[in-house]
Amino acid sequence: MVPPNTETGDNVQQQMAHDLAKKVNEQRQKTLIDDTDKLVKLAGELKDYVDKSNADVLSLDVIKKADQIEKLARSVKEKMKGPN
C-alpha cells in the first residue's frame, strides 16, 4: 500500500514530463518573441533601403535583406506550428 501524499514512480515521471514540456514551450515562446522582434527590425531596415533606392536600381542590400526576412519568417512559421 502506498502511504498518503507519496507519489508513485508513474506520477513522478508524469510530473517530470509535464515540467519538461512546459520548459520547452516557454523556450519556444521566448524564441518566437525574439525572432519576431528581429523581423520587425529587418522590415524597418528593408524599408529604409527601399526608400533610398530608385525605380531603376534595386540594390543588392535590398535583395539580401528581403532574403533574411523570408528565411526568418519561415522559421517563425515553423516554430509556431510547434513540435510534430
TIMI-2910 file (N, C-alpha, C, CB; in pm, 1 decimal, decimal comma, always signed):
<rs>
+----------+----------+----------+----------+----------+----------+----------+----------+----------+----------+----------+----------+------+
!      n_x !      n_y !      n_z !     ca_x !     ca_y !     ca_z !      c_x !      c_y !      c_z !     cb_x !     cb_y !     cb_z ! resn !
+----------+----------+----------+----------+----------+----------+----------+----------+----------+----------+----------+----------+------+
!    +83,3 !   -118,9 !     +0,0 !     +0,0 !     +0,0 !     +0,0 !    +87,1 !   +124,3 !     +0,0 !    -94,4 !     +0,3 !   +120,7 !  Met !
!    +47,8 !   +225,2 !    -76,2 !   +123,2 !   +349,3 !    -87,6 !    +78,5 !   +443,9 !    +23,9 !   +103,4 !   +414,6 !   -228,3 !  Val !
!   +173,4 !   +495,9 !   +100,6 !   +135,6 !   +589,6 !   +207,0 !    +71,0 !   +713,9 !   +148,4 !   +258,2 !   +628,6 !   +291,2 !  Pro !
!    -17,6 !   +781,3 !   +222,0 !    -80,1 !   +904,7 !   +172,6 !    +26,0 !  +1010,0 !   +142,0 !   -181,2 !   +959,6 !   +275,6 !  Pro !
!     -4,1 !  +1094,0 !    +40,3 !    +82,6 !  +1204,5 !     -0,7 !   +217,3 !  +1158,4 !    -55,9 !   +105,6 !  +1296,5 !   +115,8 !  Asn !
!   +229,0 !  +1032,1 !    -96,8 !   +351,0 !   +982,5 !   -158,2 !   +321,6 !   +956,8 !   -305,1 !   +403,0 !   +853,1 !    -86,9 !  Thr !
!   +404,8 !  +1013,3 !   -390,3 !   +382,4 !   +995,7 !   -533,1 !   +442,2 !   +863,2 !   -577,6 !   +443,1 !  +1113,1 !   -613,7 !  Glu !
!   +374,7 !   +795,6 !   -667,1 !   +428,0 !   +672,6 !   -723,4 !   +528,0 !   +709,3 !   -832,1 !   +314,2 !   +582,0 !   -779,8 !  Thr !
!   +602,2 !   +610,5 !   -876,7 !   +700,4 !   +634,7 !   -982,3 !   +636,6 !   +689,7 !  -1108,0 !   +774,5 !   +507,5 !  -1014,9 !  Gly !
!   +516,7 !   +641,3 !  -1141,9 !   +446,7 !   +689,8 !  -1260,8 !   +410,1 !   +837,2 !  -1246,1 !   +320,4 !   +606,4 !  -1286,4 !  Asp !
!   +364,3 !   +874,4 !  -1129,1 !   +328,0 !  +1014,0 !  -1106,2 !   +450,1 !  +1104,9 !  -1116,4 !   +261,7 !  +1029,9 !   -969,3 !  Asn !
!   +562,7 !  +1058,3 !  -1063,9 !   +685,7 !  +1137,4 !  -1071,7 !   +727,0 !  +1154,2 !  -1217,4 !   +799,8 !  +1070,8 !   -990,4 !  Val !
!   +719,7 !  +1045,4 !  -1294,2 !   +755,8 !  +1053,6 !  -1436,2 !   +661,5 !  +1145,9 !  -1511,7 !   +754,5 !   +914,4 !  -1500,0 !  Gln !
!   +533,1 !  +1137,3 !  -1480,4 !   +436,4 !  +1225,0 !  -1546,4 !   +463,7 !  +1371,3 !  -1512,9 !   +293,3 !  +1187,3 !  -1505,7 !  Gln !
!   +495,5 !  +1397,7 !  -1388,5 !   +524,7 !  +1535,5 !  -1347,1 !   +650,7 !  +1586,4 !  -1415,7 !   +540,6 !  +1544,2 !  -1194,0 !  Gln !
!   +753,1 !  +1501,2 !  -1423,5 !   +877,9 !  +1541,0 !  -1490,3 !   +853,2 !  +1566,7 !  -1637,9 !   +986,3 !  +1432,8 !  -1472,8 !  Met !
!   +773,7 !  +1483,0 !  -1702,4 !   +741,5 !  +1502,4 !  -1844,6 !   +663,5 !  +1632,0 !  -1863,1 !   +660,1 !  +1382,1 !  -1899,9 !  Ala !
!   +570,2 !  +1658,0 !  -1774,1 !   +491,7 !  +1781,8 !  -1780,5 !   +581,6 !  +1903,5 !  -1763,0 !   +381,4 !  +1781,6 !  -1673,0 !  His !
!   +672,0 !  +1898,2 !  -1665,3 !   +763,7 !  +2009,8 !  -1640,7 !   +854,9 !  +2033,5 !  -1760,4 !   +847,8 !  +1983,3 !  -1515,3 !  Asp !
!   +903,1 !  +1925,2 !  -1820,0 !   +990,3 !  +1937,5 !  -1937,5 !   +914,0 !  +1999,0 !  -2054,3 !  +1047,5 !  +1799,7 !  -1977,9 !  Leu !
!   +792,5 !  +1951,8 !  -2077,7 !   +711,5 !  +2006,7 !  -2186,9 !   +684,3 !  +2155,0 !  -2164,5 !   +578,6 !  +1929,9 !  -2199,7 !  Ala !
!   +659,2 !  +2192,3 !  -2040,1 !   +634,8 !  +2332,6 !  -2007,7 !   +758,6 !  +2417,4 !  -2036,2 !   +593,4 !  +2347,2 !  -1860,5 !  Lys !
!   +875,3 !  +2365,8 !  -1998,0 !  +1000,1 !  +2438,2 !  -2023,1 !  +1025,3 !  +2455,2 !  -2172,5 !  +1118,0 !  +2365,1 !  -1958,4 !  Lys !
!  +1000,6 !  +2348,7 !  -2247,2 !  +1020,6 !  +2352,9 !  -2392,6 !   +928,1 !  +2457,1 !  -2455,0 !   +995,3 !  +2213,4 !  -2455,7 !  Val !
!   +802,8 !  +2459,2 !  -2412,0 !   +707,0 !  +2556,4 !  -2465,3 !   +744,5 !  +2698,7 !  -2427,7 !   +566,9 !  +2525,3 !  -2415,3 !  Asn !
!   +793,2 !  +2718,8 !  -2304,4 !   +836,3 !  +2852,1 !  -2262,9 !   +955,1 !  +2899,2 !  -2346,1 !   +872,6 !  +2852,6 !  -2114,0 !  Glu !
!  +1049,9 !  +2808,9 !  -2373,2 !  +1166,3 !  +2844,2 !  -2455,5 !  +1123,8 !  +2874,5 !  -2598,8 !  +1270,4 !  +2730,2 !  -2454,1 !  Gln !
!  +1029,7 !  +2795,5 !  -2650,7 !   +979,9 !  +2820,1 !  -2787,1 !   +913,3 !  +2956,6 !  -2794,8 !   +880,1 !  +2709,5 !  -2830,3 !  Arg !
!   +834,6 !  +2991,2 !  -2693,7 !   +767,8 !  +3121,9 !  -2690,6 !   +870,1 !  +3235,0 !  -2685,6 !   +672,9 !  +3131,1 !  -2569,6 !  Gln !
!   +975,2 !  +3218,4 !  -2604,2 !  +1079,6 !  +3320,8 !  -2596,2 !  +1149,4 !  +3337,3 !  -2730,9 !  +1182,3 !  +3284,9 !  -2487,2 !  Lys !
!  +1177,5 !  +3225,6 !  -2795,6 !  +1241,6 !  +3230,2 !  -2927,2 !  +1151,5 !  +3299,1 !  -3028,8 !  +1276,6 !  +3088,4 !  -2975,1 !  Thr !
!  +1022,0 !  +3270,5 !  -3024,4 !   +927,0 !  +3335,3 !  -3116,0 !   +924,7 !  +3485,9 !  -3094,1 !   +785,6 !  +3277,3 !  -3097,4 !  Leu !
!   +926,0 !  +3528,7 !  -2969,5 !   +926,1 !  +3671,8 !  -2939,9 !  +1053,5 !  +3736,1 !  -2992,4 !   +912,0 !  +3696,4 !  -2788,5 !  Ile !
!  +1167,2 !  +3672,5 !  -2966,1 !  +1295,3 !  +3726,1 !  -3013,9 !  +1298,3 !  +3733,2 !  -3166,8 !  +1412,3 !  +3639,5 !  -2962,7 !  Asp !
!  +1251,8 !  +3627,1 !  -3231,2 !  +1253,1 !  +3623,2 !  -3377,7 !  +1158,2 !  +3726,5 !  -3438,5 !  +1215,4 !  +3483,7 !  -3426,6 !  Asp !
!  +1042,6 !  +3745,3 !  -3379,0 !   +950,8 !  +3845,7 !  -3433,7 !  +1005,1 !  +3986,8 !  -3411,8 !   +811,6 !  +3832,1 !  -3369,3 !  Thr !
!  +1076,2 !  +4008,4 !  -3302,1 !  +1143,4 !  +4137,4 !  -3283,2 !  +1246,8 !  +4160,3 !  -3393,2 !  +1210,9 !  +4143,8 !  -3144,1 !  Asp !
!  +1320,8 !  +4054,0 !  -3427,2 !  +1419,2 !  +4064,0 !  -3535,7 !  +1349,9 !  +4092,7 !  -3669,1 !  +1502,1 !  +3933,9 !  -3545,8 !  Lys !
!  +1234,2 !  +4028,9 !  -3691,0 !  +1159,4 !  +4052,9 !  -3814,5 !  +1118,3 !  +4198,9 !  -3826,8 !  +1035,8 !  +3963,5 !  -3820,0 !  Leu !
!  +1070,6 !  +4256,3 !  -3718,0 !  +1030,5 !  +4397,1 !  -3719,3 !  +1151,4 !  +4485,4 !  -3752,3 !   +968,9 !  +4438,1 !  -3582,3 !  Val !
!  +1265,3 !  +4455,0 !  -3691,0 !  +1386,9 !  +4533,1 !  -3716,7 !  +1430,0 !  +4520,5 !  -3862,8 !  +1501,1 !  +4487,3 !  -3623,7 !  Lys !
!  +1431,5 !  +4396,6 !  -3913,4 !  +1470,7 !  +4374,9 !  -4052,6 !  +1375,1 !  +4443,6 !  -4149,6 !  +1476,7 !  +4225,6 !  -4082,8 !  Leu !
!  +1246,4 !  +4439,1 !  -4119,0 !  +1148,1 !  +4505,4 !  -4205,7 !  +1172,5 !  +4656,1 !  -4209,4 !  +1004,4 !  +4476,1 !  -4157,2 !  Ala !
!  +1206,9 !  +4714,2 !  -4096,5 !  +1239,6 !  +4857,2 !  -4092,6 !  +1363,3 !  +4888,6 !  -4175,2 !  +1260,8 !  +4903,1 !  -3948,6 !  Gly !
!  +1464,2 !  +4802,1 !  -4163,9 !  +1585,8 !  +4820,8 !  -4243,4 !  +1555,5 !  +4807,8 !  -4392,2 !  +1693,6 !  +4719,0 !  -4202,3 !  Glu !
!  +1472,0 !  +4710,4 !  -4427,0 !  +1434,1 !  +4693,6 !  -4567,6 !  +1362,8 !  +4817,7 !  -4620,1 !  +1344,4 !  +4570,1 !  -4584,8 !  Leu !
!  +1273,2 !  +4871,7 !  -4541,4 !  +1202,4 !  +4993,4 !  -4582,6 !  +1300,5 !  +5107,5 !  -4605,6 !  +1098,0 !  +5033,9 !  -4476,8 !  Lys !
!  +1396,6 !  +5122,4 !  -4514,7 !  +1498,5 !  +5227,2 !  -4531,9 !  +1575,5 !  +5208,6 !  -4662,0 !  +1596,1 !  +5227,4 !  -4413,2 !  Asp !
!  +1615,6 !  +5083,9 !  -4691,0 !  +1689,7 !  +5057,2 !  -4814,8 !  +1604,9 !  +5089,2 !  -4937,3 !  +1735,5 !  +4910,5 !  -4819,4 !  Tyr !
!  +1478,9 !  +5048,3 !  -4934,3 !  +1390,3 !  +5072,8 !  -5048,3 !  +1366,5 !  +5222,6 !  -5065,1 !  +1255,6 !  +4998,6 !  -5030,0 !  Val !
!  +1347,8 !  +5294,1 !  -4955,0 !  +1328,7 !  +5438,8 !  -4962,1 !  +1448,8 !  +5509,3 !  -5024,7 !  +1302,7 !  +5494,9 !  -4823,2 !  Asp !
!  +1567,8 !  +5455,1 !  -5003,1 !  +1689,7 !  +5517,5 !  -5055,6 !  +1719,0 !  +5476,3 !  -5199,4 !  +1808,0 !  +5481,8 !  -4967,7 !  Lys !
!  +1654,9 !  +5368,7 !  -5247,1 !  +1680,1 !  +5324,5 !  -5383,8 !  +1588,3 !  +5400,3 !  -5478,9 !  +1659,1 !  +5171,3 !  -5397,6 !  Ser !
!  +1609,9 !  +5380,1 !  -5607,6 !  +1521,0 !  +5443,4 !  -5704,8 !  +1456,0 !  +5337,0 !  -5791,1 !  +1597,7 !  +5544,8 !  -5792,4 !  Asn !
!  +1368,6 !  +5378,0 !  -5878,7 !  +1289,8 !  +5284,4 !  -5959,1 !  +1375,7 !  +5203,6 !  -6055,9 !  +1183,7 !  +5359,6 !  -6036,4 !  Ala !
!  +1491,2 !  +5256,5 !  -6093,4 !  +1575,2 !  +5189,1 !  -6191,7 !  +1675,0 !  +5091,7 !  -6129,8 !  +1649,1 !  +5291,0 !  -6272,7 !  Asp !
!  +1707,0 !  +5112,8 !  -6003,3 !  +1811,6 !  +5032,3 !  -5940,7 !  +1764,1 !  +4978,8 !  -5805,9 !  +1940,3 !  +5114,9 !  -5923,1 !  Val !
!  +1763,1 !  +4847,8 !  -5793,8 !  +1738,6 !  +4784,4 !  -5664,1 !  +1873,3 !  +4736,3 !  -5613,5 !  +1634,2 !  +4665,2 !  -5674,5 !  Leu !
!  +1912,8 !  +4782,5 !  -5499,6 !  +2045,2 !  +4748,6 !  -5450,1 !  +2050,4 !  +4603,2 !  -5405,0 !  +2084,6 !  +4841,3 !  -5335,1 !  Ser !
!  +2169,8 !  +4549,3 !  -5405,4 !  +2193,3 !  +4413,8 !  -5358,8 !  +2155,6 !  +4402,4 !  -5211,2 !  +2340,4 !  +4373,4 !  -5380,8 !  Leu !
!  +2173,2 !  +4510,4 !  -5135,8 !  +2136,0 !  +4510,9 !  -4994,3 !  +1986,9 !  +4485,7 !  -4975,3 !  +2174,6 !  +4643,7 !  -4930,2 !  Asp !
!  +1905,7 !  +4541,1 !  -5065,0 !  +1760,4 !  +4522,1 !  -5056,8 !  +1726,4 !  +4375,0 !  -5076,0 !  +1687,0 !  +4608,8 !  -5162,6 !  Val !
!  +1788,3 !  +4312,6 !  -5172,8 !  +1761,6 !  +4172,0 !  -5201,0 !  +1808,9 !  +4084,0 !  -5085,1 !  +1830,3 !  +4129,5 !  -5332,1 !  Ile !
!  +1926,4 !  +4112,9 !  -5031,6 !  +1978,0 !  +4036,0 !  -4918,1 !  +1887,2 !  +4051,5 !  -4796,3 !  +2121,3 !  +4080,6 !  -4883,4 !  Lys !
!  +1843,0 !  +4171,8 !  -4771,4 !  +1756,3 !  +4197,3 !  -4656,6 !  +1623,6 !  +4123,4 !  -4672,9 !  +1731,8 !  +4348,9 !  -4639,7 !  Lys !
!  +1568,2 !  +4125,4 !  -4793,5 !  +1442,9 !  +4053,6 !  -4819,8 !  +1462,0 !  +3903,2 !  -4800,1 !  +1392,8 !  +4082,5 !  -4963,1 !  Ala !
!  +1576,9 !  +3850,4 !  -4841,0 !  +1605,9 !  +3708,0 !  -4819,8 !  +1614,0 !  +3675,6 !  -4670,5 !  +1738,0 !  +3668,9 !  -4889,7 !  Asp !
!  +1678,0 !  +3762,3 !  -4593,6 !  +1687,8 !  +3740,9 !  -4448,6 !  +1548,0 !  +3737,0 !  -4385,7 !  +1773,4 !  +3852,6 !  -4382,6 !  Gln !
!  +1464,9 !  +3830,2 !  -4427,6 !  +1328,3 !  +3836,7 !  -4374,3 !  +1252,1 !  +3710,2 !  -4409,7 !  +1253,9 !  +3960,7 !  -4428,5 !  Ile !
!  +1265,1 !  +3666,2 !  -4532,7 !  +1193,9 !  +3546,8 !  -4576,9 !  +1235,8 !  +3424,3 !  -4495,9 !  +1218,7 !  +3522,4 !  -4725,8 !  Glu !
!  +1365,6 !  +3404,8 !  -4478,2 !  +1414,8 !  +3290,1 !  -4401,9 !  +1367,2 !  +3294,8 !  -4256,7 !  +1567,6 !  +3285,3 !  -4406,5 !  Lys !
!  +1375,7 !  +3412,2 !  -4196,2 !  +1333,6 !  +3425,2 !  -4057,4 !  +1182,9 !  +3406,0 !  -4043,7 !  +1374,6 !  +3561,6 !  -4002,1 !  Leu !
!  +1107,3 !  +3457,5 !  -4138,9 !   +962,0 !  +3441,1 !  -4134,9 !   +923,5 !  +3293,6 !  -4147,3 !   +895,6 !  +3523,0 !  -4247,1 !  Ala !
!   +990,7 !  +3220,4 !  -4232,8 !   +963,9 !  +3076,7 !  -4245,8 !   +997,4 !  +3004,0 !  -4115,4 !  +1045,4 !  +3016,5 !  -4363,2 !  Arg !
!  +1108,5 !  +3042,3 !  -4054,1 !  +1148,4 !  +2982,7 !  -3927,3 !  +1043,8 !  +3008,5 !  -3819,1 !  +1284,4 !  +3037,3 !  -3883,4 !  Ser !
!   +995,4 !  +3131,2 !  -3811,6 !   +892,3 !  +3166,4 !  -3714,0 !   +765,8 !  +3084,6 !  -3740,0 !   +861,0 !  +3318,3 !  -3719,6 !  Val !
!   +728,6 !  +3072,4 !  -3864,9 !   +608,7 !  +2996,0 !  -3900,3 !   +620,7 !  +2851,4 !  -3853,5 !   +584,8 !  +3000,6 !  -4052,0 !  Lys !
!   +736,0 !  +2790,1 !  -3876,6 !   +756,7 !  +2650,9 !  -3835,3 !   +754,3 !  +2637,9 !  -3683,5 !   +889,8 !  +2597,7 !  -3890,5 !  Glu !
!   +814,1 !  +2732,5 !  -3614,1 !   +814,3 !  +2728,1 !  -3468,2 !   +674,1 !  +2746,1 !  -3412,0 !   +906,9 !  +2835,1 !  -3412,1 !  Lys !
!   +591,5 !  +2824,7 !  -3479,0 !   +454,7 !  +2846,0 !  -3433,0 !   +372,5 !  +2717,5 !  -3444,5 !   +388,4 !  +2958,8 !  -3513,2 !  Met !
!   +407,6 !  +2634,0 !  -3538,8 !   +335,3 !  +2507,8 !  -3555,2 !   +361,2 !  +2415,2 !  -3437,0 !   +376,0 !  +2439,0 !  -3686,5 !  Lys !
!   +472,8 !  +2436,7 !  -3369,8 !   +505,3 !  +2355,3 !  -3253,4 !   +571,6 !  +2225,1 !  -3292,1 !   +381,2 !  +2327,0 !  -3173,0 !  Gly !
!   +603,1 !  +2145,6 !  -3190,8 !   +667,7 !  +2017,6 !  -3218,3 !   +570,8 !  +1921,4 !  -3286,8 !   +721,2 !  +1955,6 !  -3088,4 !  Pro !
!   +624,4 !  +1844,1 !  -3377,7 !   +538,4 !  +1749,0 !  -3452,3 !   +537,1 !  +1615,3 !  -3388,9 !   +583,5 !  +1735,1 !  -3595,2 !  Asn !
+----------+----------+----------+----------+----------+----------+----------+----------+----------+----------+----------+----------+------+
</rs>
